Amino acid sequence: MCCALLQAGAQEWLTDLSKAQAQAKRENKLVLMDFNGSDWCPPCKALRKNVFSSREFLDYARKNLVLVDVDFPRHTTQAAELKKANEALSHKFGIEAFPTVIVLSGEGKELKKSSGYDGQSAKDFISDLEKLKKKQV
């Protein structure tokens, strides 16, 4: 199902960008898309564990972000509809490596695109997001 929600603590990860975009615009939040290989990509797993699953990030995300999981698993079965939607997003945003994190404004403007994970802490990750948010005001 295209619109399934993934649980990451108390924060929901959407799989439908258009719904996430509408929610972000309505709630005056940023959209954070995580392009990843959840079951095979070591840096993706590290980013999820060290940043996206941290209490600090989840608290921040609840107030400031709409999260979108764009997953490309190798061992987990995905619905054909979701797989096709994820491929389309990958093509649209020119994804060349995993993980790639893209931050969009509520209007859909790309604010930041970064590939890889260098061990950044949740605190530093949030600090970068705050800078993006301030540029929007």
Sequence and secondary structure as in RCSB ss.txt:
>XXXX:A:sequence
MCCALLQAGAQEWLTDLSKAQAQAKRENKLVLMDFNGSDWCPPCKALRKNVFSSREFLDYARKNLVLVDVDFPRH
TTQAAELKKANEALSHKFGIEAFPTVIVLSGEGKELKKSSGYDGQSAKDFISDLEKLKKKQV
>XXXX:A:secstr
 TT  EEETTEEEES HHHHHHHHHHHT EEEEEEE TTT HHHHHHIIIIITSHHHHHHHHHHEEEEEEE  SS
S   HHHHHHHHHHHHHTT  SSSEEEEE TT  EEEEEES     HHHHHHHHHHHHHHH 
